[in-house]
Amino acid sequence: MSNCAVDISLMGRTYSIACPKGQEQALQSVARQLEQQLEQIKVRTPTLSREDMVLMAALNIGHDLYVEQRKNKDYMQQMDERIRLLQHTLEQALVERSRRED
């Protein structure tokens, strides 16, 4: 898959980022969300350096990702349990059916 360059703007600077073709809008969307995070951090703590603001944004985004991954893992465990219950119920129904046919 070939790449293309996408210009994004963060904290008043423009960066040209290599991006797989077809993923340009996703990269721009992520850049907008990052810019919003950085702006919020700048408003809350204007004395932070650029590097510290980026670090705080990375930690915030990392935390959000962790929470979503945890939710996904919990959901998958619930679905696995439901599937096991459904399999057990079907097996029981098949056993009962075969007993009635005998």
All heavy atoms as an XYZ file, in Angstrom:
826
protein
N       0.854     -1.167      0.000
C       0.000      0.000      0.000
C       0.903      1.234      0.000
O       1.861      1.331      0.749
C      -0.899     -0.024      1.241
C      -1.849      1.128      1.305
S      -2.987      1.049      2.715
C      -4.189     -0.071      2.066
N       0.588      2.199     -0.813
C       1.434      3.382     -0.903
C       1.007      4.430      0.117
O      -0.102      4.428      0.617
C       1.368      3.957     -2.317
O       0.043      4.353     -2.608
N       1.942      5.318      0.401
C       1.701      6.394      1.362
C       1.547      7.724      0.642
O       1.998      7.887     -0.495
C       2.863      6.508      2.354
C       2.873      5.378      3.361
O       1.868      4.735      3.590
N       4.015      5.144      3.956
N       0.925      8.647      1.319
C       0.854     10.016      0.835
C       1.163     10.927      2.013
O       1.165     10.487      3.161
C      -0.523     10.320      0.243
S      -1.865     10.211      1.426
N       1.452     12.170      1.745
C       1.751     13.126      2.811
C       0.487     13.893      3.166
O      -0.245     14.353      2.296
C       2.842     14.084      2.367
N       0.245     13.997      4.471
C      -0.906     14.745      4.975
C      -0.371     15.836      5.883
O       0.444     15.572      6.769
C      -1.871     13.830      5.758
C      -3.000     14.628      6.371
C      -2.414     12.728      4.857
N      -0.796     17.065      5.631
C      -0.397     18.177      6.487
C      -1.376     18.302      7.640
O      -2.585     18.367      7.424
C      -0.353     19.490      5.699
C       0.793     19.529      4.703
O       1.782     18.783      4.906
O       0.713     20.290      3.723
N      -0.825     18.316      8.852
C      -1.651     18.538     10.038
C      -1.046     19.692     10.816
O       0.155     19.947     10.743
C      -1.755     17.279     10.920
C      -0.380     16.845     11.422
C      -2.444     16.150     10.181
C      -0.437     15.775     12.491
N      -1.888     20.371     11.561
C      -1.441     21.510     12.350
C      -1.662     21.219     13.821
O      -2.769     20.861     14.228
C      -2.216     22.761     11.936
O      -1.780     23.873     12.680
N      -0.583     21.354     14.600
C      -0.649     21.162     16.041
C       0.101     22.294     16.725
O       1.270     22.538     16.423
C      -0.020     19.820     16.458
C      -0.698     18.558     15.950
C       0.169     17.346     16.226
C      -2.063     18.402     16.581
N      -0.579     22.962     17.630
C       0.021     24.024     18.432
C       0.737     25.070     17.569
O       1.828     25.506     17.860
C       0.986     23.420     19.453
C       0.297     22.476     20.418
S       1.403     21.633     21.559
C       2.027     23.019     22.493
N       0.087     25.446     16.484
C       0.620     26.495     15.627
C       1.704     26.046     14.666
O       2.253     26.877     13.941
N       2.005     24.788     14.626
C       3.013     24.271     13.700
C       2.347     23.285     12.736
O       1.447     22.556     13.117
C       4.130     23.541     14.443
C       4.980     24.460     15.278
C       6.144     23.697     15.856
N       6.927     24.563     16.739
C       7.908     24.134     17.490
N       8.248     22.859     17.499
N       8.573     24.972     18.263
N       2.839     23.292     11.515
C       2.323     22.365     10.519
C       3.339     21.254     10.305
O       4.534     21.506     10.174
C       2.045     23.090      9.184
O       1.080     24.118      9.432
C       1.496     22.140      8.137
N       2.825     20.043     10.290
C       3.664     18.865     10.098
C       3.161     18.101      8.876
O       1.956     17.957      8.687
C       3.600     17.943     11.320
C       4.039     18.596     12.598
C       3.122     19.275     13.410
C       5.367     18.554     13.008
C       3.525     19.884     14.585
C       5.778     19.163     14.191
C       4.844     19.817     14.972
O       5.239     20.425     16.136
N       4.081     17.597      8.084
C       3.737     16.759      6.950
C       3.986     15.314      7.381
O       5.117     14.917      7.651
C       4.590     17.120      5.734
O       4.167     16.375      4.616
N       2.909     14.542      7.444
C       2.960     13.188      7.989
C       2.667     12.179      6.877
O       1.686     12.327      6.140
C       1.916     13.008      9.118
C       2.055     14.097     10.179
C       1.985     11.616      9.718
C       3.325     14.054     10.968
N       3.514     11.138      6.781
C       3.243     10.053      5.834
C       2.047      9.264      6.335
O       1.932      8.967      7.521
C       4.470      9.158      5.699
N       1.174      8.941      5.404
C      -0.073      8.273      5.778
C      -0.465      7.309      4.664
O      -0.366      7.654      3.484
C      -1.151      9.350      5.953
S      -2.781      8.723      6.346
N      -0.907      6.088      5.020
C      -1.377      5.163      3.979
C      -2.561      5.765      3.217
O      -3.431      6.410      3.818
C      -1.814      3.920      4.762
C      -1.112      4.016      6.074
C      -0.960      5.487      6.355
N      -2.571      5.539      1.922
C      -3.694      6.033      1.107
C      -5.000      5.501      1.662
O      -5.094      4.354      2.084
C      -3.531      5.592     -0.345
C      -2.408      6.281     -1.060
C      -2.933      6.953     -2.295
C      -1.760      7.544     -3.063
N      -1.820      8.972     -3.118
N      -5.994      6.368      1.723
C      -7.297      5.994      2.242
C      -7.461      6.261      3.731
O      -8.556      6.155      4.258
N      -6.376      6.588      4.418
C      -6.437      6.842      5.861
C      -6.258      8.323      6.201
O      -6.116      8.674      7.378
C      -5.353      6.017      6.571
C      -5.564      4.527      6.460
C      -6.856      4.096      7.132
O      -7.146      4.501      8.243
N      -7.653      3.301      6.441
N      -6.276      9.162      5.189
C      -6.036     10.589      5.400
C      -7.045     11.216      6.361
O      -6.663     11.973      7.257
C      -6.052     11.354      4.060
C      -5.012     10.911      3.064
C      -5.479      9.784      2.139
O      -6.564      9.193      2.373
O      -4.751      9.491      1.183
N      -8.322     10.923      6.163
C      -9.347     11.512      7.029
C      -9.200     11.042      8.462
O      -9.405     11.824      9.397
C     -10.746     11.198      6.504
C     -11.100     11.971      5.252
C     -12.519     11.696      4.779
O     -13.175     10.761      5.233
N     -12.999     12.514      3.857
N      -8.837      9.787      8.658
C      -8.638      9.267     10.013
C      -7.486     10.011     10.689
O      -7.610     10.414     11.858
C      -8.365      7.766      9.975
N      -6.390     10.213      9.978
C      -5.250     10.932     10.543
C      -5.631     12.368     10.880
O      -5.300     12.872     11.959
C      -4.062     10.912      9.580
C      -2.838     11.708     10.015
C      -2.284     11.196     11.338
C      -1.768     11.667      8.937
N      -6.351     13.021     10.001
C      -6.773     14.400     10.266
C      -7.725     14.467     11.461
O      -7.649     15.396     12.270
C      -7.405     15.011      9.013
C      -6.387     15.259      7.920
C      -7.013     15.622      6.582
O      -8.186     15.362      6.341
N      -6.214     16.225      5.709
N      -8.590     13.490     11.596
C      -9.500     13.443     12.733
C      -8.723     13.269     14.035
O      -9.003     13.950     15.031
C     -10.508     12.303     12.553
O     -11.350     12.196     13.673
N      -7.764     12.362     14.042
C      -6.932     12.155     15.229
C      -6.161     13.428     15.555
O      -6.059     13.825     16.725
C      -5.972     10.960     15.020
C      -4.920     10.898     16.116
C      -6.758      9.657     14.963
N      -5.649     14.096     14.539
C      -4.904     15.337     14.754
C      -5.803     16.413     15.366
O      -5.383     17.152     16.263
C      -4.290     15.828     13.446
N      -7.053     16.489     14.917
C      -7.993     17.470     15.495
C      -8.264     17.152     16.967
O      -8.300     18.047     17.811
C      -9.304     17.493     14.706
C      -9.232     18.291     13.410
C     -10.606     18.506     12.792
N     -11.269     17.260     12.424
C     -11.097     16.610     11.273
N     -10.281     17.101     10.364
N     -11.746     15.503     11.016
N      -8.439     15.868     17.271
C      -8.673     15.485     18.664
C      -7.459     15.795     19.530
O      -7.595     16.280     20.661
C      -9.011     13.991     18.752
C     -10.361     13.662     18.171
C     -10.615     12.157     18.131
O      -9.732     11.348     18.365
N     -11.853     11.784     17.823
N      -6.268     15.539     19.007
C      -5.045     15.849     19.742
C      -4.919     17.353     19.956
O      -4.579     17.810     21.050
C      -3.823     15.306     19.005
C      -2.465     15.619     19.616
C      -2.384     15.135     21.063
C      -1.360     15.011     18.766
N      -5.222     18.120     18.940
C      -5.166     19.583     19.065
C      -6.135     20.066     20.140
O      -5.809     20.940     20.943
C      -5.476     20.243     17.715
C      -5.462     21.751     17.736
C      -4.077     22.367     17.925
O      -3.066     21.659     17.817
O      -4.019     23.584     18.199
N      -7.333     19.478     20.197
C      -8.300     19.841     21.236
C      -7.756     19.513     22.619
O      -7.884     20.310     23.549
C      -9.634     19.129     21.006
C     -10.404     19.645     19.827
C     -11.640     18.809     19.514
O     -11.857     17.746     20.097
N     -12.445     19.288     18.584
N      -7.149     18.337     22.754
C      -6.543     17.957     24.033
C      -5.479     18.972     24.429
O      -5.420     19.411     25.578
C      -5.880     16.569     23.922
C      -6.818     15.414     24.031
C      -6.925     14.916     25.467
O      -6.251     15.377     26.381
N      -7.807     13.966     25.653
N      -4.618     19.312     23.486
C      -3.531     20.252     23.772
C      -4.071     21.623     24.165
O      -3.552     22.260     25.092
C      -2.593     20.365     22.566
C      -1.770     19.103     22.269
C      -1.121     19.194     20.895
C      -0.734     18.862     23.350
N      -5.120     22.069     23.491
C      -5.724     23.362     23.828
C      -6.314     23.334     25.232
O      -6.167     24.297     25.991
C      -6.800     23.733     22.797
C      -6.233     24.150     21.458
C      -7.305     24.387     20.407
O      -8.516     24.390     20.753
O      -6.941     24.563     19.234
N      -6.976     22.241     25.593
C      -7.552     22.127     26.934
C      -6.466     22.138     28.001
O      -6.609     22.787     29.038
C      -8.384     20.846     27.046
C      -9.653     20.876     26.246
C     -10.340     19.518     26.185
O      -9.862     18.543     26.758
N     -11.468     19.454     25.491
N      -5.390     21.434     27.743
C      -4.281     21.402     28.706
C      -3.655     22.787     28.835
O      -3.356     23.245     29.944
C      -3.226     20.357     28.273
C      -3.808     18.950     28.427
C      -1.936     20.505     29.078
C      -2.984     17.854     27.780
N      -3.509     23.481     27.707
C      -2.915     24.825     27.723
C      -3.773     25.791     28.531
O      -3.249     26.622     29.278
C      -2.739     25.337     26.294
C      -1.984     26.633     26.206
C      -1.744     27.024     24.760
C      -0.927     28.300     24.686
N      -0.636     28.674     23.305
N      -5.084     25.664     28.428
C      -5.987     26.538     29.181
C      -5.900     26.230     30.675
O      -5.845     27.142     31.507
C      -7.452     26.392     28.678
C      -8.440     27.039     29.625
C      -7.574     26.987     27.281
N      -5.861     24.939     31.015
C      -5.818     24.546     32.431
C      -4.482     24.864     33.085
O      -4.450     25.238     34.261
C      -6.109     23.041     32.573
C      -7.553     22.671     32.350
C      -7.849     21.245     32.787
N      -6.911     20.275     32.276
C      -7.147     19.416     31.283
N      -8.317     19.416     30.688
N      -6.228     18.556     30.897
N      -3.402     24.645     32.354
C      -2.060     24.841     32.932
C      -1.170     25.545     31.912
O      -0.322     24.928     31.252
C      -1.432     23.492     33.335
O      -1.517     22.592     32.238
C      -2.105     22.885     34.543
N      -1.349     26.857     31.776
C      -0.627     27.600     30.744
C       0.892     27.685     30.964
O       1.612     28.063     30.053
C      -1.264     28.993     30.790
C      -1.880     29.100     32.134
C      -2.238     27.713     32.557
N       1.371     27.306     32.130
C       2.804     27.413     32.398
C       3.589     26.194     31.911
O       4.822     26.211     31.950
C       3.057     27.593     33.911
O       2.492     26.476     34.606
C       2.432     28.890     34.405
N       2.900     25.154     31.456
C       3.593     23.957     30.987
C       4.332     24.234     29.681
O       3.859     24.984     28.830
C       2.616     22.803     30.755
C       2.011     22.128     31.979
C       1.061     21.022     31.537
C       3.083     21.557     32.885
N       5.471     23.596     29.518
C       6.203     23.682     28.254
C       5.470     22.861     27.196
O       4.597     22.052     27.518
C       7.618     23.143     28.427
O       7.587     21.745     28.650
N       5.850     23.047     25.940
C       5.251     22.277     24.842
C       5.425     20.783     25.096
O       4.501     20.004     24.909
C       5.894     22.645     23.508
C       5.582     24.037     23.014
C       6.389     24.356     21.752
N       5.813     23.770     20.564
C       4.833     24.312     19.847
N       4.314     25.460     20.215
N       4.387     23.729     18.780
N       6.622     20.402     25.514
C       6.911     18.988     25.751
C       6.035     18.433     26.868
O       5.517     17.318     26.769
C       8.388     18.777     26.095
C       9.348     19.052     24.952
C       9.672     20.537     24.770
O       9.373     21.348     25.675
O      10.216     20.885     23.707
N       5.866     19.199     27.932
C       5.030     18.745     29.041
C       3.560     18.641     28.618
O       2.858     17.721     29.035
C       5.170     19.677     30.252
C       6.523     19.547     30.938
O       7.206     18.515     30.723
O       6.898     20.471     31.683
N       3.110     19.584     27.785
C       1.729     19.523     27.298
C       1.523     18.276     26.440
O       0.510     17.585     26.574
C       1.361     20.777     26.509
C       1.137     21.983     27.397
S       0.326     23.369     26.586
C       1.375     23.708     25.211
N       2.480     17.986     25.584
C       2.380     16.798     24.736
C       2.388     15.540     25.597
O       1.625     14.603     25.360
C       3.504     16.773     23.678
C       3.550     15.443     22.953
C       3.320     17.917     22.687
N       3.242     15.519     26.618
C       3.288     14.373     27.526
C       1.950     14.198     28.239
O       1.424     13.079     28.329
C       4.413     14.552     28.548
C       4.535     13.457     29.596
C       4.845     12.122     28.946
C       5.592     13.815     30.614
N       1.372     15.287     28.733
C       0.070     15.208     29.404
C      -1.014     14.724     28.438
O      -1.846     13.894     28.803
C      -0.318     16.574     29.988
C       0.565     17.030     31.133
S       0.575     15.898     32.527
C      -1.116     15.967     33.036
N      -0.989     15.220     27.210
C      -1.970     14.784     26.207
C      -1.796     13.294     25.920
O      -2.781     12.554     25.833
C      -1.834     15.593     24.924
N      -0.549     12.847     25.807
C      -0.294     11.424     25.553
C      -0.817     10.575     26.709
O      -1.420      9.513     26.487
C       1.201     11.185     25.343
N      -0.599     11.027     27.928
C      -1.107     10.279     29.086
C      -2.638     10.262     29.104
O      -3.241      9.225     29.405
C      -0.561     10.881     30.380
C       0.929     10.626     30.635
C       1.407     11.446     31.829
C       1.201      9.158     30.853
N      -3.264     11.391     28.799
C      -4.730     11.445     28.753
C      -5.278     10.502     27.691
O      -6.228      9.746     27.934
C      -5.216     12.868     28.476
C      -5.011     13.794     29.646
O      -4.842     13.374     30.783
N      -5.000     15.090     29.373
N      -4.684     10.540     26.508
C      -5.143      9.685     25.413
C      -4.862      8.222     25.744
O      -5.691      7.344     25.493
C      -4.482     10.108     24.086
C      -5.022     11.493     23.675
C      -4.734      9.080     22.994
C      -4.251     12.161     22.570
N      -3.699      7.961     26.330
C      -3.374      6.601     26.746
C      -4.360      6.067     27.769
O      -4.778      4.907     27.714
N      -4.764      6.929     28.708
C      -5.757      6.526     29.706
C      -7.095      6.219     29.048
O      -7.743      5.218     29.361
C      -5.924      7.619     30.766
C      -6.966      7.288     31.778
N      -8.259      7.761     31.692
C      -6.924      6.501     32.882
C      -8.966      7.286     32.690
N      -8.183      6.512     33.434
N      -7.519      7.090     28.123
C      -8.775      6.849     27.403
C      -8.717      5.515     26.657
O      -9.687      4.746     26.671
C      -9.064      7.977     26.413
C      -9.387      9.298     27.091
O      -9.667      9.303     28.309
O      -9.338     10.337     26.393
N      -7.594      5.238     26.020
C      -7.423      3.976     25.300
C      -7.493      2.801     26.262
O      -8.157      1.795     25.989
C      -6.095      3.972     24.548
C      -5.743      2.681     23.811
C      -6.785      2.349     22.749
C      -4.355      2.793     23.195
N      -6.826      2.914     27.413
C      -6.852      1.847     28.414
C      -8.287      1.555     28.863
O      -8.701      0.398     28.946
C      -5.986      2.222     29.613
C      -6.100      1.244     30.747
C      -5.400      0.048     30.738
C      -6.939      1.511     31.833
C      -5.526     -0.863     31.775
C      -7.068      0.604     32.870
C      -6.363     -0.578     32.841
O      -6.492     -1.481     33.862
N      -9.043      2.614     29.154
C     -10.435      2.453     29.605
C     -11.258      1.738     28.526
O     -12.015      0.812     28.825
C     -11.055      3.819     29.977
C     -12.559      3.720     30.153
C     -10.391      4.373     31.233
N     -11.097      2.141     27.276
C     -11.853      1.516     26.189
C     -11.431      0.067     25.991
O     -12.278     -0.803     25.754
C     -11.692      2.307     24.887
C     -12.398      3.645     24.892
C     -13.896      3.531     25.178
O     -14.567      2.642     24.600
O     -14.405      4.321     25.989
N     -10.139     -0.216     26.101
C      -9.675     -1.599     25.978
C     -10.231     -2.459     27.106
O     -10.596     -3.612     26.897
C      -8.141     -1.656     25.968
C      -7.532     -1.154     24.682
C      -6.023     -1.077     24.744
O      -5.424     -0.906     25.813
N      -5.395     -1.187     23.597
N     -10.269     -1.896     28.294
C     -10.815     -2.619     29.448
C     -12.299     -2.932     29.231
O     -12.768     -4.033     29.504
C     -10.606     -1.767     30.704
C     -10.951     -2.442     31.973
C      -9.933     -3.501     32.277
N     -10.662     -4.591     32.910
C     -10.175     -5.772     33.150
N      -8.935     -6.043     32.847
N     -10.895     -6.690     33.716
N     -13.053     -1.929     28.741
C     -14.477     -2.141     28.448
C     -14.643     -3.248     27.402
O     -15.521     -4.103     27.528
C     -15.123     -0.862     27.911
C     -15.436      0.172     28.939
C     -16.195      1.296     28.245
C     -16.009      2.618     28.892
N     -16.656      3.702     28.139
N     -13.792     -3.208     26.374
C     -13.858     -4.204     25.311
C     -13.558     -5.597     25.862
O     -14.238     -6.565     25.534
C     -12.882     -3.853     24.190
C     -13.067     -4.720     22.968
O     -14.185     -4.998     22.557
N     -11.961     -5.153     22.390
N     -12.549     -5.696     26.715
C     -12.200     -6.987     27.315
C     -13.352     -7.507     28.175
O     -13.710     -8.685     28.095
C     -10.936     -6.843     28.152
C     -10.456     -8.140     28.727
C      -9.164     -7.957     29.505
C      -8.708     -9.286     30.090
N      -7.499     -9.151     30.888
N     -13.933     -6.618     28.985
C     -15.074     -7.015     29.821
C     -16.248     -7.468     28.957
O     -16.897     -8.472     29.255
C     -15.505     -5.869     30.737
C     -14.482     -5.544     31.812
O     -13.561     -6.367     32.051
O     -14.579     -4.450     32.407
N     -16.515     -6.750     27.886
C     -17.606     -7.102     26.980
C     -17.347     -8.467     26.344
O     -18.259     -9.303     26.263
C     -17.761     -6.025     25.899
C     -18.811     -6.342     24.876
C     -20.159     -6.178     25.162
C     -18.461     -6.823     23.615
C     -21.134     -6.482     24.230
C     -19.424     -7.132     22.677
C     -20.760     -6.963     22.983
O     -21.715     -7.268     22.058
N     -16.113     -8.697     25.911
C     -15.772     -9.978     25.294
C     -15.949    -11.123     26.294
O     -16.437    -12.203     25.933
C     -14.343     -9.962     24.745
C     -14.158     -9.020     23.558
S     -15.220     -9.429     22.162
C     -14.488    -10.951     21.645
N     -15.577    -10.900     27.541
C     -15.769    -11.928     28.556
C     -17.253    -12.214     28.769
O     -17.661    -13.375     28.912
C     -15.105    -11.518     29.868
C     -13.596    -11.574     29.812
C     -12.927    -11.018     31.059
O     -13.527    -10.261     31.820
N     -11.671    -11.381     31.250
N     -18.065    -11.174     28.787
C     -19.506    -11.356     28.939
C     -20.081    -12.137     27.750
O     -20.918    -13.029     27.930
C     -20.212    -10.009     29.048
C     -19.957     -9.277     30.337
C     -20.558     -7.880     30.324
O     -21.177     -7.455     29.353
N     -20.374     -7.159     31.420
N     -19.630    -11.803     26.543
C     -20.114    -12.503     25.357
C     -19.659    -13.959     25.367
O     -20.432    -14.855     25.014
C     -19.634    -11.823     24.067
C     -20.291    -10.475     23.797
S     -22.091    -10.601     23.649
C     -22.610     -9.891     25.203
N     -18.424    -14.221     25.785
C     -17.953    -15.608     25.890
C     -18.823    -16.404     26.858
O     -19.183    -17.547     26.590
C     -16.488    -15.654     26.343
C     -15.510    -15.240     25.262
O     -15.905    -15.191     24.077
O     -14.341    -14.958     25.612
N     -19.154    -15.780     27.982
C     -20.005    -16.458     28.971
C     -21.398    -16.712     28.405
O     -21.971    -17.792     28.588
C     -20.091    -15.630     30.256
C     -20.896    -16.273     31.355
C     -20.392    -17.660     31.774
O     -19.167    -17.902     31.736
O     -21.233    -18.500     32.128
N     -21.952    -15.751     27.693
C     -23.273    -15.938     27.090
C     -23.244    -17.039     26.040
O     -24.190    -17.834     25.923
C     -23.772    -14.634     26.466
C     -24.185    -13.608     27.486
C     -24.688    -12.349     26.837
N     -25.094    -11.381     27.846
C     -25.599    -10.204     27.566
N     -25.766     -9.824     26.301
N     -25.943     -9.380     28.535
N     -22.173    -17.094     25.267
C     -22.039    -18.136     24.250
C     -21.951    -19.506     24.914
O     -22.587    -20.469     24.467
C     -20.828    -17.866     23.333
C     -21.128    -16.657     22.432
C     -20.471    -19.101     22.505
C     -19.931    -16.127     21.685
N     -21.157    -19.609     25.989
C     -21.060    -20.882     26.717
C     -22.425    -21.308     27.253
O     -22.809    -22.476     27.163
C     -20.047    -20.773     27.857
C     -18.611    -20.905     27.403
C     -17.663    -21.071     28.585
N     -17.539    -19.865     29.385
C     -16.721    -18.863     29.117
N     -15.938    -18.908     28.051
N     -16.670    -17.801     29.908
N     -23.170    -20.354     27.809
C     -24.498    -20.652     28.331
C     -25.428    -21.106     27.214
O     -26.177    -22.080     27.369
C     -25.073    -19.428     29.051
C     -26.469    -19.569     29.637
C     -26.501    -20.676     30.688
C     -26.924    -18.248     30.247
N     -25.369    -20.427     26.079
C     -26.207    -20.803     24.938
C     -25.835    -22.193     24.428
O     -26.723    -23.018     24.146
C     -26.061    -19.767     23.822
C     -26.900    -19.989     22.567
C     -28.382    -20.047     22.899
C     -26.626    -18.899     21.558
N     -24.537    -22.491     24.345
C     -24.109    -23.829     23.917
C     -24.615    -24.896     24.884
O     -25.100    -25.948     24.456
C     -22.575    -23.897     23.826
C     -22.008    -23.169     22.634
C     -20.488    -23.134     22.657
O     -19.866    -23.094     23.715
N     -19.899    -23.142     21.470
N     -24.497    -24.607     26.165
C     -24.963    -25.564     27.173
C     -26.474    -25.793     27.034
O     -26.958    -26.935     27.079
C     -24.620    -25.063     28.580
C     -25.114    -25.940     29.665
N     -24.552    -27.169     29.947
C     -26.154    -25.795     30.535
C     -25.199    -27.720     30.946
N     -26.189    -26.914     31.327
N     -27.215    -24.715     26.848
C     -28.668    -24.807     26.697
C     -29.030    -25.629     25.460
O     -29.920    -26.492     25.514
C     -29.295    -23.404     26.615
O     -28.938    -22.669     27.790
C     -30.803    -23.457     26.476
N     -28.334    -25.393     24.353
C     -28.597    -26.150     23.130
C     -28.252    -27.627     23.307
O     -29.002    -28.508     22.861
C     -27.806    -25.565     21.959
C     -28.306    -24.232     21.418
C     -27.316    -23.663     20.414
C     -29.678    -24.384     20.793
N     -27.137    -27.896     23.948
C     -26.749    -29.289     24.191
C     -27.791    -30.004     25.045
O     -28.154    -31.145     24.764
C     -25.375    -29.349     24.858
C     -24.235    -28.980     23.928
C     -22.900    -28.795     24.645
O     -22.834    -28.996     25.881
O     -21.930    -28.449     23.960
N     -28.268    -29.316     26.084
C     -29.295    -29.900     26.953
C     -30.578    -30.173     26.166
O     -31.206    -31.211     26.326
C     -29.597    -28.977     28.141
C     -28.484    -28.891     29.144
C     -28.250    -30.207     29.844
O     -27.647    -31.128     29.296
N     -28.740    -30.318     31.057
N     -30.949    -29.231     25.312
C     -32.168    -29.404     24.515
C     -32.014    -30.580     23.559
O     -32.958    -31.367     23.370
C     -32.477    -28.130     23.738
N     -30.837    -30.736     22.959
C     -30.610    -31.859     22.049
C     -30.632    -33.190     22.798
O     -31.167    -34.192     22.290
C     -29.288    -31.688     21.305
C     -29.267    -30.583     20.249
C     -27.853    -30.367     19.736
C     -30.219    -30.915     19.105
N     -30.067    -33.231     23.998
C     -30.082    -34.454     24.809
C     -31.523    -34.809     25.156
O     -31.942    -35.974     25.021
C     -29.208    -34.279     26.081
C     -29.472    -35.386     27.081
C     -27.735    -34.216     25.713
N     -32.307    -33.844     25.595
C     -33.705    -34.093     25.949
C     -34.492    -34.563     24.731
O     -35.321    -35.468     24.821
C     -34.335    -32.839     26.547
C     -33.843    -32.520     27.932
C     -34.440    -31.235     28.487
O     -35.528    -30.816     28.009
O     -33.806    -30.653     29.382
N     -34.233    -33.971     23.593
C     -34.932    -34.352     22.365
C     -34.599    -35.785     21.975
O     -35.468    -36.552     21.602
C     -34.562    -33.391     21.242
C     -35.259    -33.700     19.961
C     -34.891    -32.715     18.886
N     -35.497    -33.077     17.636
C     -35.119    -32.619     16.477
N     -34.127    -31.754     16.407
N     -35.722    -32.983     15.379
N     -33.324    -36.135     22.065
C     -32.927    -37.503     21.699
C     -33.514    -38.529     22.670
O     -33.855    -39.638     22.280
C     -31.408    -37.641     21.627
O     -30.841    -37.552     22.908
N     -33.674    -38.177     23.933
C     -34.280    -39.081     24.910
C     -35.758    -39.320     24.584
O     -36.264    -40.429     24.743
C     -34.147    -38.510     26.315
C     -32.759    -38.612     26.883
C     -32.722    -38.093     28.289
N     -31.346    -38.079     28.779
C     -30.909    -37.307     29.749
N     -31.748    -36.490     30.361
N     -29.671    -37.361     30.133
N     -36.436    -38.258     24.153
C     -37.853    -38.386     23.830
C     -38.051    -39.215     22.569
O     -39.068    -39.879     22.425
C     -38.489    -37.003     23.629
C     -38.810    -36.329     24.959
C     -39.548    -35.042     24.757
N     -38.510    -34.002     24.623
C     -38.648    -32.855     24.014
N     -39.798    -32.532     23.481
N     -37.678    -31.998     23.946
N     -37.078    -39.165     21.660
C     -37.207    -39.914     20.402
C     -36.897    -41.391     20.601
O     -37.262    -42.206     19.771
C     -36.292    -39.320     19.343
C     -36.742    -37.955     18.879
C     -35.790    -37.332     17.865
O     -34.716    -37.901     17.616
O     -36.130    -36.261     17.344
N     -36.200    -41.736     21.666
C     -35.844    -43.153     21.919
C     -36.975    -43.926     22.462
O     -37.965    -44.086     22.589
C     -34.681    -43.258     22.910
C     -33.372    -42.796     22.306
O     -33.259    -42.772     21.071
O     -32.468    -42.445     23.089
